[in-house]
Amino acid sequence: MAIITDTTKISKASIKNLNISPRKVRLVADLIRGQSVNEALAQLQMIGKRSSEPMTKLIKSATFNARERGLDVNKLLIDTITVDKGRVLKRGLSRGRGRVTPLEKKQSHINLTLREDASVKSPKFVFHEKPKKVKAEKRAPKEDKPKYEKGDESSKKERKKSGFVNKFFQRKSV
């Protein structure tokens, strides 16, 4: 954790009231502290922890903030990451003989600071975002043609039932 006097090379992001306990989030935060952004994202992608997804979103948010400030995204380093205690929701769990055991659902606050550092090596790999799916344009509806006409007997024979309906309703009168 370095003390920086030049605040123009810093980018910040935070998450408030994350519904994961701080103890569990700190395990993931300790793994990525001090790494470059690309290495941290690669670590988070491979970890099987529930807090890795919000942490990935937080790092991406901080890198977008850095890009807006004019910093070089390839030279960003995770300077500080702190996980603090958030709200605690008090709940109860029913037990035998009419008793209740107290439950505490803990939440976390995560603060992240990225800084631009010249000593960061160029990334060995690049993460590409998945392209967003674009909905196809709506086509003009086709002209509705009647399947058969009331007076035509030959068209009734053509609309014979098929598949499951034909097997289930085996009638000669259709």
VMD Tcl script that builds the backbone (N, CA, C; Angstrom):
set m [mol new atoms 522]
animate dup $m
set s [atomselect $m all]
$s set {name element resname resid chain x y z} {
  {N N MET 1 A 0.851 -1.163 0.000}
  {CA C MET 1 A 0.000 0.000 0.000}
  {C C MET 1 A 0.897 1.225 0.000}
  {N N ALA 2 A 0.919 1.906 -1.117}
  {CA C ALA 2 A 1.791 3.064 -1.273}
  {C C ALA 2 A 1.004 4.347 -1.066}
  {N N ILE 3 A 1.690 5.337 -0.513}
  {CA C ILE 3 A 1.076 6.654 -0.338}
  {C C ILE 3 A 1.396 7.467 -1.577}
  {N N ILE 4 A 0.368 7.916 -2.255}
  {CA C ILE 4 A 0.540 8.639 -3.508}
  {C C ILE 4 A 0.060 10.069 -3.303}
  {N N THR 5 A 0.895 11.009 -3.711}
  {CA C THR 5 A 0.486 12.409 -3.605}
  {C C THR 5 A -0.175 12.892 -4.880}
  {N N ASP 6 A 0.128 12.253 -6.012}
  {CA C ASP 6 A -0.457 12.639 -7.292}
  {C C ASP 6 A -1.780 11.905 -7.474}
  {N N THR 7 A -2.876 12.596 -7.271}
  {CA C THR 7 A -4.197 11.959 -7.352}
  {C C THR 7 A -4.718 11.864 -8.777}
  {N N THR 8 A -3.996 12.386 -9.757}
  {CA C THR 8 A -4.468 12.297 -11.138}
  {C C THR 8 A -4.273 10.897 -11.715}
  {N N LYS 9 A -3.430 10.082 -11.083}
  {CA C LYS 9 A -3.168 8.740 -11.589}
  {C C LYS 9 A -3.917 7.679 -10.788}
  {N N ILE 10 A -5.013 8.077 -10.140}
  {CA C ILE 10 A -5.782 7.165 -9.298}
  {C C ILE 10 A -7.210 7.050 -9.820}
  {N N SER 11 A -7.753 5.850 -9.721}
  {CA C SER 11 A -9.150 5.613 -10.054}
  {C C SER 11 A -9.779 4.826 -8.917}
  {N N LYS 12 A -11.004 5.186 -8.543}
  {CA C LYS 12 A -11.673 4.537 -7.416}
  {C C LYS 12 A -13.021 3.972 -7.835}
  {N N ALA 13 A -13.443 2.950 -7.106}
  {CA C ALA 13 A -14.782 2.378 -7.274}
  {C C ALA 13 A -15.137 1.694 -5.963}
  {N N SER 14 A -16.444 1.537 -5.714}
  {CA C SER 14 A -16.858 0.893 -4.467}
  {C C SER 14 A -18.189 0.174 -4.649}
  {N N ILE 15 A -18.414 -0.800 -3.768}
  {CA C ILE 15 A -19.685 -1.520 -3.687}
  {C C ILE 15 A -20.178 -1.372 -2.255}
  {N N LYS 16 A -21.426 -1.025 -2.112}
  {CA C LYS 16 A -22.017 -0.905 -0.782}
  {C C LYS 16 A -23.072 -1.991 -0.601}
  {N N ASN 17 A -23.170 -2.510 0.606}
  {CA C ASN 17 A -24.185 -3.494 1.009}
  {C C ASN 17 A -24.233 -4.727 0.101}
  {N N LEU 18 A -23.086 -5.321 -0.122}
  {CA C LEU 18 A -23.005 -6.585 -0.846}
  {C C LEU 18 A -23.456 -7.692 0.091}
  {N N ASN 19 A -24.364 -8.558 -0.345}
  {CA C ASN 19 A -24.949 -9.574 0.523}
  {C C ASN 19 A -24.057 -10.803 0.698}
  {N N ILE 20 A -22.797 -10.571 0.975}
  {CA C ILE 20 A -21.839 -11.627 1.291}
  {C C ILE 20 A -21.072 -11.149 2.516}
  {N N SER 21 A -20.785 -12.034 3.436}
  {CA C SER 21 A -20.126 -11.612 4.662}
  {C C SER 21 A -18.697 -11.136 4.373}
  {N N PRO 22 A -18.217 -10.152 5.132}
  {CA C PRO 22 A -16.883 -9.594 4.884}
  {C C PRO 22 A -15.766 -10.631 4.998}
  {N N ARG 23 A -15.946 -11.595 5.864}
  {CA C ARG 23 A -14.921 -12.619 6.044}
  {C C ARG 23 A -14.701 -13.407 4.755}
  {N N LYS 24 A -15.786 -13.694 4.036}
  {CA C LYS 24 A -15.684 -14.446 2.787}
  {C C LYS 24 A -15.143 -13.581 1.656}
  {N N VAL 25 A -15.485 -12.293 1.661}
  {CA C VAL 25 A -15.020 -11.400 0.597}
  {C C VAL 25 A -13.534 -11.109 0.761}
  {N N ARG 26 A -13.066 -11.040 2.009}
  {CA C ARG 26 A -11.644 -10.750 2.255}
  {C C ARG 26 A -10.737 -11.844 1.715}
  {N N LEU 27 A -11.212 -13.087 1.672}
  {CA C LEU 27 A -10.414 -14.174 1.092}
  {C C LEU 27 A -10.071 -13.885 -0.367}
  {N N VAL 28 A -11.039 -13.391 -1.104}
  {CA C VAL 28 A -10.830 -13.084 -2.522}
  {C C VAL 28 A -10.023 -11.797 -2.673}
  {N N ALA 29 A -10.297 -10.813 -1.824}
  {CA C ALA 29 A -9.596 -9.529 -1.910}
  {C C ALA 29 A -8.105 -9.690 -1.640}
  {N N ASP 30 A -7.756 -10.578 -0.723}
  {CA C ASP 30 A -6.336 -10.793 -0.416}
  {C C ASP 30 A -5.591 -11.431 -1.578}
  {N N LEU 31 A -6.293 -12.205 -2.400}
  {CA C LEU 31 A -5.641 -12.842 -3.546}
  {C C LEU 31 A -5.247 -11.845 -4.625}
  {N N ILE 32 A -6.062 -10.815 -4.834}
  {CA C ILE 32 A -5.821 -9.919 -5.968}
  {C C ILE 32 A -5.124 -8.621 -5.574}
  {N N ARG 33 A -4.912 -8.389 -4.301}
  {CA C ARG 33 A -4.273 -7.145 -3.843}
  {C C ARG 33 A -2.838 -7.064 -4.384}
  {N N GLY 34 A -2.503 -5.934 -5.012}
  {CA C GLY 34 A -1.152 -5.713 -5.516}
  {C C GLY 34 A -0.910 -6.230 -6.924}
  {N N GLN 35 A -1.875 -6.847 -7.549}
  {CA C GLN 35 A -1.693 -7.378 -8.897}
  {C C GLN 35 A -2.124 -6.362 -9.943}
  {N N SER 36 A -1.693 -6.599 -11.178}
  {CA C SER 36 A -2.186 -5.763 -12.269}
  {C C SER 36 A -3.640 -6.144 -12.545}
  {N N VAL 37 A -4.327 -5.284 -13.262}
  {CA C VAL 37 A -5.756 -5.488 -13.501}
  {C C VAL 37 A -6.007 -6.762 -14.300}
  {N N ASN 38 A -5.210 -7.006 -15.337}
  {CA C ASN 38 A -5.421 -8.205 -16.156}
  {C C ASN 38 A -5.170 -9.481 -15.369}
  {N N GLU 39 A -4.130 -9.503 -14.534}
  {CA C GLU 39 A -3.855 -10.681 -13.725}
  {C C GLU 39 A -4.964 -10.912 -12.704}
  {N N ALA 40 A -5.473 -9.831 -12.129}
  {CA C ALA 40 A -6.544 -9.949 -11.138}
  {C C ALA 40 A -7.818 -10.492 -11.778}
  {N N LEU 41 A -8.145 -10.004 -12.970}
  {CA C LEU 41 A -9.333 -10.502 -13.658}
  {C C LEU 41 A -9.193 -11.980 -14.011}
  {N N ALA 42 A -7.982 -12.387 -14.391}
  {CA C ALA 42 A -7.744 -13.802 -14.695}
  {C C ALA 42 A -7.893 -14.662 -13.439}
  {N N GLN 43 A -7.381 -14.162 -12.316}
  {CA C GLN 43 A -7.528 -14.892 -11.043}
  {C C GLN 43 A -9.002 -15.044 -10.675}
  {N N LEU 44 A -9.741 -13.952 -10.795}
  {CA C LEU 44 A -11.152 -13.966 -10.408}
  {C C LEU 44 A -11.981 -14.882 -11.298}
  {N N GLN 45 A -11.561 -15.006 -12.550}
  {CA C GLN 45 A -12.290 -15.864 -13.475}
  {C C GLN 45 A -12.124 -17.337 -13.105}
  {N N MET 46 A -10.994 -17.687 -12.488}
  {CA C MET 46 A -10.711 -19.079 -12.169}
  {C C MET 46 A -11.163 -19.478 -10.761}
  {N N ILE 47 A -11.432 -18.502 -9.901}
  {CA C ILE 47 A -11.818 -18.804 -8.520}
  {C C ILE 47 A -13.276 -19.252 -8.493}
  {N N GLY 48 A -13.574 -20.214 -7.651}
  {CA C GLY 48 A -14.939 -20.703 -7.536}
  {C C GLY 48 A -15.706 -20.072 -6.385}
  {N N LYS 49 A -15.372 -18.859 -6.021}
  {CA C LYS 49 A -16.036 -18.190 -4.901}
  {C C LYS 49 A -17.173 -17.314 -5.404}
  {N N ARG 50 A -18.198 -17.159 -4.552}
  {CA C ARG 50 A -19.361 -16.358 -4.932}
  {C C ARG 50 A -19.029 -14.876 -5.032}
  {N N SER 51 A -18.038 -14.421 -4.285}
  {CA C SER 51 A -17.707 -12.998 -4.288}
  {C C SER 51 A -16.806 -12.603 -5.462}
  {N N SER 52 A -16.413 -13.557 -6.296}
  {CA C SER 52 A -15.536 -13.217 -7.414}
  {C C SER 52 A -16.272 -12.438 -8.505}
  {N N GLU 53 A -17.563 -12.710 -8.696}
  {CA C GLU 53 A -18.319 -11.992 -9.729}
  {C C GLU 53 A -18.517 -10.509 -9.381}
  {N N PRO 54 A -18.964 -10.157 -8.156}
  {CA C PRO 54 A -19.057 -8.727 -7.835}
  {C C PRO 54 A -17.704 -8.033 -7.840}
  {N N MET 55 A -16.649 -8.771 -7.464}
  {CA C MET 55 A -15.310 -8.192 -7.457}
  {C C MET 55 A -14.846 -7.902 -8.891}
  {N N THR 56 A -15.205 -8.781 -9.825}
  {CA C THR 56 A -14.867 -8.558 -11.235}
  {C C THR 56 A -15.578 -7.317 -11.759}
  {N N LYS 57 A -16.853 -7.170 -11.418}
  {CA C LYS 57 A -17.599 -5.990 -11.843}
  {C C LYS 57 A -16.998 -4.719 -11.260}
  {N N LEU 58 A -16.530 -4.803 -10.026}
  {CA C LEU 58 A -15.929 -3.649 -9.369}
  {C C LEU 58 A -14.633 -3.232 -10.064}
  {N N ILE 59 A -13.809 -4.202 -10.414}
  {CA C ILE 59 A -12.550 -3.885 -11.096}
  {C C ILE 59 A -12.821 -3.297 -12.473}
  {N N LYS 60 A -13.800 -3.860 -13.187}
  {CA C LYS 60 A -14.141 -3.311 -14.506}
  {C C LYS 60 A -14.681 -1.894 -14.388}
  {N N SER 61 A -15.462 -1.630 -13.353}
  {CA C SER 61 A -15.982 -0.288 -13.129}
  {C C SER 61 A -14.843 0.699 -12.867}
  {N N ALA 62 A -13.881 0.275 -12.067}
  {CA C ALA 62 A -12.743 1.150 -11.772}
  {C C ALA 62 A -11.881 1.394 -13.009}
  {N N THR 63 A -11.742 0.372 -13.884}
  {CA C THR 63 A -10.963 0.575 -15.107}
  {C C THR 63 A -11.683 1.517 -16.073}
  {N N PHE 64 A -13.015 1.441 -16.129}
  {CA C PHE 64 A -13.752 2.388 -16.970}
  {C C PHE 64 A -13.621 3.810 -16.411}
  {N N ASN 65 A -13.629 3.931 -15.083}
  {CA C ASN 65 A -13.406 5.250 -14.475}
  {C C ASN 65 A -12.015 5.768 -14.816}
  {N N ALA 66 A -11.025 4.872 -14.819}
  {CA C ALA 66 A -9.658 5.265 -15.155}
  {C C ALA 66 A -9.555 5.693 -16.609}
  {N N ARG 67 A -10.263 4.981 -17.481}
  {CA C ARG 67 A -10.246 5.344 -18.901}
  {C C ARG 67 A -10.841 6.732 -19.114}
  {N N GLU 68 A -11.894 7.049 -18.349}
  {CA C GLU 68 A -12.509 8.376 -18.454}
  {C C GLU 68 A -11.562 9.479 -17.973}
  {N N ARG 69 A -10.703 9.135 -17.033}
  {CA C ARG 69 A -9.741 10.119 -16.522}
  {C C ARG 69 A -8.509 10.222 -17.400}
  {N N GLY 70 A -8.389 9.383 -18.430}
  {CA C GLY 70 A -7.270 9.461 -19.368}
  {C C GLY 70 A -6.077 8.621 -18.962}
  {N N LEU 71 A -6.265 7.620 -18.113}
  {CA C LEU 71 A -5.163 6.761 -17.694}
  {C C LEU 71 A -5.003 5.595 -18.664}
  {N N ASP 72 A -3.789 5.051 -18.709}
  {CA C ASP 72 A -3.514 3.894 -19.552}
  {C C ASP 72 A -4.012 2.636 -18.842}
  {N N VAL 73 A -4.965 1.949 -19.438}
  {CA C VAL 73 A -5.609 0.807 -18.799}
  {C C VAL 73 A -4.647 -0.363 -18.640}
  {N N ASN 74 A -3.667 -0.504 -19.537}
  {CA C ASN 74 A -2.727 -1.623 -19.466}
  {C C ASN 74 A -1.698 -1.467 -18.357}
  {N N LYS 75 A -1.579 -0.282 -17.786}
  {CA C LYS 75 A -0.602 -0.043 -16.724}
  {C C LYS 75 A -1.245 0.126 -15.354}
  {N N LEU 76 A -2.490 -0.299 -15.206}
  {CA C LEU 76 A -3.183 -0.138 -13.930}
  {C C LEU 76 A -2.828 -1.268 -12.966}
  {N N LEU 77 A -2.702 -0.888 -11.710}
  {CA C LEU 77 A -2.346 -1.798 -10.636}
  {C C LEU 77 A -3.356 -1.641 -9.512}
  {N N ILE 78 A -3.733 -2.739 -8.868}
  {CA C ILE 78 A -4.645 -2.638 -7.734}
  {C C ILE 78 A -3.834 -2.142 -6.544}
  {N N ASP 79 A -4.056 -0.890 -6.177}
  {CA C ASP 79 A -3.283 -0.268 -5.110}
  {C C ASP 79 A -3.825 -0.686 -3.755}
  {N N THR 80 A -5.084 -0.363 -3.490}
  {CA C THR 80 A -5.694 -0.764 -2.221}
  {C C THR 80 A -7.052 -1.384 -2.489}
  {N N ILE 81 A -7.383 -2.371 -1.686}
  {CA C ILE 81 A -8.715 -2.942 -1.711}
  {C C ILE 81 A -9.077 -3.259 -0.266}
  {N N THR 82 A -10.133 -2.631 0.215}
  {CA C THR 82 A -10.544 -2.830 1.604}
  {C C THR 82 A -11.952 -3.383 1.636}
  {N N VAL 83 A -12.169 -4.309 2.557}
  {CA C VAL 83 A -13.486 -4.900 2.753}
  {C C VAL 83 A -13.918 -4.559 4.176}
  {N N ASP 84 A -14.990 -3.800 4.301}
  {CA C ASP 84 A -15.478 -3.366 5.599}
  {C C ASP 84 A -16.837 -3.991 5.882}
  {N N LYS 85 A -17.212 -3.941 7.153}
  {CA C LYS 85 A -18.488 -4.494 7.578}
  {C C LYS 85 A -19.608 -3.541 7.191}
  {N N GLY 86 A -20.676 -4.098 6.651}
  {CA C GLY 86 A -21.846 -3.302 6.296}
  {C C GLY 86 A -22.964 -3.530 7.295}
  {N N ARG 87 A -24.192 -3.415 6.829}
  {CA C ARG 87 A -25.347 -3.655 7.697}
  {C C ARG 87 A -25.416 -5.121 8.102}
  {N N VAL 88 A -26.066 -5.363 9.232}
  {CA C VAL 88 A -26.310 -6.724 9.685}
  {C C VAL 88 A -27.814 -6.891 9.820}
  {N N LEU 89 A -28.373 -7.821 9.073}
  {CA C LEU 89 A -29.803 -8.087 9.145}
  {C C LEU 89 A -30.046 -9.167 10.187}
  {N N LYS 90 A -30.882 -8.882 11.158}
  {CA C LYS 90 A -31.176 -9.831 12.237}
  {C C LYS 90 A -32.373 -10.687 11.820}
  {N N ARG 91 A -32.176 -11.969 11.801}
  {CA C ARG 91 A -33.214 -12.915 11.446}
  {C C ARG 91 A -33.256 -14.024 12.491}
  {N N GLY 92 A -34.254 -14.880 12.410}
  {CA C GLY 92 A -34.364 -15.985 13.351}
  {C C GLY 92 A -34.581 -17.297 12.635}
  {N N LEU 93 A -34.082 -18.371 13.236}
  {CA C LEU 93 A -34.231 -19.706 12.679}
  {C C LEU 93 A -35.012 -20.539 13.683}
  {N N SER 94 A -36.120 -21.100 13.248}
  {CA C SER 94 A -36.964 -21.894 14.148}
  {C C SER 94 A -36.244 -23.174 14.536}
  {N N ARG 95 A -36.311 -23.505 15.839}
  {CA C ARG 95 A -35.696 -24.715 16.366}
  {C C ARG 95 A -36.758 -25.536 17.103}
  {N N GLY 96 A -36.336 -26.602 17.703}
  {CA C GLY 96 A -37.264 -27.468 18.416}
  {C C GLY 96 A -37.792 -26.823 19.693}
  {N N ARG 97 A -38.956 -27.318 20.150}
  {CA C ARG 97 A -39.619 -26.873 21.378}
  {C C ARG 97 A -39.977 -25.395 21.364}
  {N N GLY 98 A -40.221 -24.839 20.177}
  {CA C GLY 98 A -40.666 -23.451 20.076}
  {C C GLY 98 A -39.579 -22.417 20.268}
  {N N ARG 99 A -38.336 -22.828 20.209}
  {CA C ARG 99 A -37.230 -21.887 20.389}
  {C C ARG 99 A -36.832 -21.276 19.055}
  {N N VAL 100 A -36.084 -20.181 19.144}
  {CA C VAL 100 A -35.591 -19.492 17.951}
  {C C VAL 100 A -34.110 -19.218 18.134}
  {N N THR 101 A -33.314 -19.564 17.120}
  {CA C THR 101 A -31.887 -19.265 17.130}
  {C C THR 101 A -31.658 -18.005 16.303}
  {N N PRO 102 A -30.938 -17.022 16.850}
  {CA C PRO 102 A -30.705 -15.793 16.078}
  {C C PRO 102 A -29.752 -16.040 14.904}
  {N N LEU 103 A -30.060 -15.428 13.777}
  {CA C LEU 103 A -29.201 -15.449 12.588}
  {C C LEU 103 A -28.811 -14.021 12.265}
  {N N GLU 104 A -27.567 -13.819 11.883}
  {CA C GLU 104 A -27.108 -12.503 11.453}
  {C C GLU 104 A -26.657 -12.610 10.010}
  {N N LYS 105 A -27.355 -11.909 9.125}
  {CA C LYS 105 A -26.975 -11.891 7.715}
  {C C LYS 105 A -26.116 -10.656 7.500}
  {N N LYS 106 A -24.811 -10.884 7.337}
  {CA C LYS 106 A -23.857 -9.784 7.275}
  {C C LYS 106 A -23.669 -9.314 5.843}
  {N N GLN 107 A -23.417 -8.014 5.700}
  {CA C GLN 107 A -23.176 -7.412 4.396}
  {C C GLN 107 A -21.811 -6.732 4.398}
  {N N SER 108 A -21.298 -6.452 3.211}
  {CA C SER 108 A -19.943 -5.917 3.071}
  {C C SER 108 A -19.940 -4.626 2.270}
  {N N HIS 109 A -18.955 -3.786 2.575}
  {CA C HIS 109 A -18.625 -2.617 1.757}
  {C C HIS 109 A -17.226 -2.869 1.207}
  {N N ILE 110 A -17.057 -2.719 -0.113}
  {CA C ILE 110 A -15.754 -2.928 -0.737}
  {C C ILE 110 A -15.323 -1.628 -1.389}
  {N N ASN 111 A -14.102 -1.183 -1.078}
  {CA C ASN 111 A -13.527 0.014 -1.683}
  {C C ASN 111 A -12.268 -0.396 -2.434}
  {N N LEU 112 A -12.163 0.047 -3.675}
  {CA C LEU 112 A -11.049 -0.333 -4.540}
  {C C LEU 112 A -10.383 0.913 -5.089}
  {N N THR 113 A -9.056 0.916 -5.082}
  {CA C THR 113 A -8.286 2.012 -5.663}
  {C C THR 113 A -7.293 1.431 -6.646}
  {N N LEU 114 A -7.334 1.917 -7.871}
  {CA C LEU 114 A -6.364 1.533 -8.897}
  {C C LEU 114 A -5.419 2.699 -9.124}
  {N N ARG 115 A -4.164 2.387 -9.410}
  {CA C ARG 115 A -3.228 3.459 -9.757}
  {C C ARG 115 A -2.437 3.054 -10.983}
  {N N GLU 116 A -2.022 4.068 -11.720}
  {CA C GLU 116 A -1.214 3.830 -12.912}
  {C C GLU 116 A 0.232 3.735 -12.485}
  {N N ASP 117 A 0.895 2.664 -12.893}
  {CA C ASP 117 A 2.278 2.435 -12.499}
  {C C ASP 117 A 3.081 2.063 -13.734}
  {N N ALA 118 A 4.219 2.694 -13.899}
  {CA C ALA 118 A 5.042 2.438 -15.078}
  {C C ALA 118 A 5.740 1.084 -15.004}
  {N N SER 119 A 5.883 0.532 -13.811}
  {CA C SER 119 A 6.586 -0.738 -13.664}
  {C C SER 119 A 5.739 -1.950 -14.038}
  {N N VAL 120 A 4.448 -1.743 -14.330}
  {CA C VAL 120 A 3.578 -2.857 -14.707}
  {C C VAL 120 A 3.938 -3.308 -16.115}
  {N N LYS 121 A 4.148 -4.625 -16.249}
  {CA C LYS 121 A 4.496 -5.175 -17.554}
  {C C LYS 121 A 3.271 -5.194 -18.458}
  {N N SER 122 A 3.519 -5.220 -19.761}
  {CA C SER 122 A 2.398 -5.294 -20.688}
  {C C SER 122 A 1.695 -6.632 -20.505}
  {N N PRO 123 A 0.390 -6.653 -20.678}
  {CA C PRO 123 A -0.351 -7.894 -20.406}
  {C C PRO 123 A -0.001 -9.000 -21.394}
  {N N LYS 124 A 0.018 -10.232 -20.875}
  {CA C LYS 124 A 0.290 -11.394 -21.711}
  {C C LYS 124 A -0.947 -11.821 -22.488}
  {N N PHE 125 A -2.097 -11.394 -22.009}
  {CA C PHE 125 A -3.361 -11.762 -22.626}
  {C C PHE 125 A -4.318 -10.597 -22.479}
  {N N VAL 126 A -5.350 -10.611 -23.300}
  {CA C VAL 126 A -6.342 -9.541 -23.298}
  {C C VAL 126 A -7.716 -10.169 -23.166}
  {N N PHE 127 A -8.563 -9.587 -22.328}
  {CA C PHE 127 A -9.937 -10.047 -22.180}
  {C C PHE 127 A -10.809 -9.298 -23.168}
  {N N HIS 128 A -11.567 -10.048 -23.939}
  {CA C HIS 128 A -12.504 -9.447 -24.863}
  {C C HIS 128 A -13.902 -9.608 -24.304}
  {N N GLU 129 A -14.687 -8.556 -24.375}
  {CA C GLU 129 A -16.068 -8.616 -23.913}
  {C C GLU 129 A -16.901 -9.388 -24.927}
  {N N LYS 130 A -17.885 -10.120 -24.434}
  {CA C LYS 130 A -18.787 -10.820 -25.332}
  {C C LYS 130 A -19.630 -9.788 -26.067}
  {N N PRO 131 A -19.804 -9.955 -27.373}
  {CA C PRO 131 A -20.661 -9.002 -28.085}
  {C C PRO 131 A -22.102 -9.158 -27.640}
  {N N LYS 132 A -22.761 -8.039 -27.474}
  {CA C LYS 132 A -24.151 -8.066 -27.049}
  {C C LYS 132 A -25.030 -8.506 -28.206}
  {N N LYS 133 A -26.032 -9.305 -27.873}
  {CA C LYS 133 A -26.932 -9.805 -28.906}
  {C C LYS 133 A -27.872 -8.697 -29.342}
  {N N VAL 134 A -27.967 -8.530 -30.641}
  {CA C VAL 134 A -28.854 -7.524 -31.206}
  {C C VAL 134 A -30.096 -8.248 -31.706}
  {N N LYS 135 A -31.236 -7.757 -31.308}
  {CA C LYS 135 A -32.480 -8.376 -31.738}
  {C C LYS 135 A -32.687 -8.159 -33.230}
  {N N ALA 136 A -33.169 -9.195 -33.892}
  {CA C ALA 136 A -33.417 -9.106 -35.324}
  {C C ALA 136 A -34.596 -8.172 -35.585}
  {N N GLU 137 A -34.527 -7.538 -36.742}
  {CA C GLU 137 A -35.601 -6.612 -37.097}
  {C C GLU 137 A -36.890 -7.403 -37.330}
  {N N LYS 138 A -37.990 -6.797 -37.001}
  {CA C LYS 138 A -39.277 -7.455 -37.200}
  {C C LYS 138 A -39.620 -7.448 -38.680}
  {N N ARG 139 A -40.019 -8.608 -39.157}
  {CA C ARG 139 A -40.381 -8.746 -40.567}
  {C C ARG 139 A -41.849 -8.400 -40.749}
  {N N ALA 140 A -42.170 -8.013 -41.966}
  {CA C ALA 140 A -43.557 -7.692 -42.275}
  {C C ALA 140 A -44.370 -8.992 -42.242}
  {N N PRO 141 A -45.560 -8.969 -41.678}
  {CA C PRO 141 A -46.352 -10.201 -41.609}
  {C C PRO 141 A -46.769 -10.669 -43.001}
  {N N LYS 142 A -46.752 -11.984 -43.158}
  {CA C LYS 142 A -47.158 -12.554 -44.439}
  {C C LYS 142 A -48.673 -12.473 -44.568}
  {N N GLU 143 A -49.111 -12.534 -45.804}
  {CA C GLU 143 A -50.557 -12.483 -46.044}
  {C C GLU 143 A -51.189 -13.768 -45.527}
  {N N ASP 144 A -52.245 -13.630 -44.770}
  {CA C ASP 144 A -52.932 -14.798 -44.229}
  {C C ASP 144 A -53.849 -15.386 -45.286}
  {N N LYS 145 A -53.560 -16.631 -45.653}
  {CA C LYS 145 A -54.402 -17.327 -46.614}
  {C C LYS 145 A -55.202 -18.368 -45.858}
  {N N PRO 146 A -56.472 -18.497 -46.161}
  {CA C PRO 146 A -57.252 -19.535 -45.468}
  {C C PRO 146 A -56.742 -20.918 -45.870}
  {N N LYS 147 A -56.714 -21.851 -44.922}
  {CA C LYS 147 A -56.206 -23.181 -45.191}
  {C C LYS 147 A -57.156 -23.973 -46.090}
  {N N TYR 148 A -58.428 -23.721 -45.968}
  {CA C TYR 148 A -59.414 -24.406 -46.820}
  {C C TYR 148 A -60.630 -23.507 -46.921}
  {N N GLU 149 A -61.371 -23.775 -47.928}
  {CA C GLU 149 A -62.600 -23.026 -48.105}
  {C C GLU 149 A -63.760 -23.928 -47.751}
  {N N LYS 150 A -64.873 -23.345 -47.319}
  {CA C LYS 150 A -65.990 -24.110 -46.786}
  {C C LYS 150 A -66.601 -25.064 -47.819}
  {N N GLY 151 A -66.719 -24.684 -49.052}
  {CA C GLY 151 A -67.397 -25.504 -50.041}
  {C C GLY 151 A -66.499 -26.528 -50.691}
  {N N ASP 152 A -65.204 -26.491 -50.467}
  {CA C ASP 152 A -64.267 -27.354 -51.175}
  {C C ASP 152 A -64.029 -28.646 -50.398}
  {N N GLU 153 A -64.432 -29.812 -50.973}
  {CA C GLU 153 A -64.295 -31.103 -50.298}
  {C C GLU 153 A -62.861 -31.629 -50.376}
  {N N SER 154 A -62.159 -31.335 -51.456}
  {CA C SER 154 A -60.812 -31.884 -51.628}
  {C C SER 154 A -59.831 -31.270 -50.624}
  {N N SER 155 A -60.070 -30.015 -50.203}
  {CA C SER 155 A -59.156 -29.377 -49.250}
  {C C SER 155 A -59.315 -29.957 -47.857}
  {N N LYS 156 A -60.499 -30.558 -47.557}
  {CA C LYS 156 A -60.694 -31.178 -46.249}
  {C C LYS 156 A -59.858 -32.442 -46.125}
  {N N LYS 157 A -59.693 -33.165 -47.192}
  {CA C LYS 157 A -58.884 -34.370 -47.159}
  {C C LYS 157 A -57.413 -34.039 -46.942}
  {N N GLU 158 A -56.957 -32.903 -47.432}
  {CA C GLU 158 A -55.559 -32.506 -47.311}
  {C C GLU 158 A -55.197 -32.152 -45.876}
  {N N ARG 159 A -56.130 -31.696 -45.076}
  {CA C ARG 159 A -55.826 -31.279 -43.715}
  {C C ARG 159 A -55.992 -32.430 -42.720}
  {N N LYS 160 A -55.509 -33.584 -43.099}
  {CA C LYS 160 A -55.593 -34.756 -42.250}
  {C C LYS 160 A -54.686 -34.563 -41.034}
  {N N LYS 161 A -55.128 -35.061 -39.875}
  {CA C LYS 161 A -54.366 -34.918 -38.642}
  {C C LYS 161 A -53.144 -35.817 -38.714}
  {N N SER 162 A -52.052 -35.345 -38.114}
  {CA C SER 162 A -50.823 -36.118 -38.177}
  {C C SER 162 A -50.196 -36.226 -36.795}
  {N N GLY 163 A -49.224 -37.116 -36.652}
  {CA C GLY 163 A -48.455 -37.245 -35.426}
  {C C GLY 163 A -49.253 -37.839 -34.287}
  {N N PHE 164 A -49.122 -37.243 -33.121}
  {CA C PHE 164 A -49.753 -37.725 -31.898}
  {C C PHE 164 A -51.271 -37.732 -32.017}
  {N N VAL 165 A -51.810 -36.684 -32.624}
  {CA C VAL 165 A -53.257 -36.572 -32.739}
  {C C VAL 165 A -53.803 -37.709 -33.586}
  {N N ASN 166 A -53.116 -38.068 -34.670}
  {CA C ASN 166 A -53.552 -39.139 -35.558}
  {C C ASN 166 A -53.524 -40.492 -34.830}
  {N N LYS 167 A -52.524 -40.724 -34.006}
  {CA C LYS 167 A -52.446 -41.982 -33.291}
  {C C LYS 167 A -53.494 -42.061 -32.197}
  {N N PHE 168 A -53.740 -40.961 -31.525}
  {CA C PHE 168 A -54.631 -40.942 -30.381}
  {C C PHE 168 A -56.098 -41.034 -30.796}
  {N N PHE 169 A -56.456 -40.287 -31.841}
  {CA C PHE 169 A -57.834 -40.278 -32.328}
  {C C PHE 169 A -57.898 -40.995 -33.661}
  {N N GLN 170 A -57.981 -42.309 -33.652}
  {CA C GLN 170 A -58.020 -43.070 -34.890}
  {C C GLN 170 A -59.479 -43.293 -35.285}
  {N N ARG 171 A -60.036 -42.344 -36.008}
  {CA C ARG 171 A -61.427 -42.436 -36.456}
  {C C ARG 171 A -61.466 -42.432 -37.965}
  {N N LYS 172 A -62.405 -43.153 -38.510}
  {CA C LYS 172 A -62.554 -43.179 -39.957}
  {C C LYS 172 A -63.402 -42.031 -40.445}
  {N N SER 173 A -64.108 -41.373 -39.545}
  {CA C SER 173 A -65.042 -40.328 -39.969}
  {C C SER 173 A -64.371 -38.990 -40.188}
  {N N VAL 174 A -63.102 -38.853 -39.934}
  {CA C VAL 174 A -62.450 -37.544 -40.041}
  {C C VAL 174 A -62.009 -37.248 -41.429}
}
mol reanalyze $m
mol bondsrecalc $m
mol representation Tube
mol addrep $m
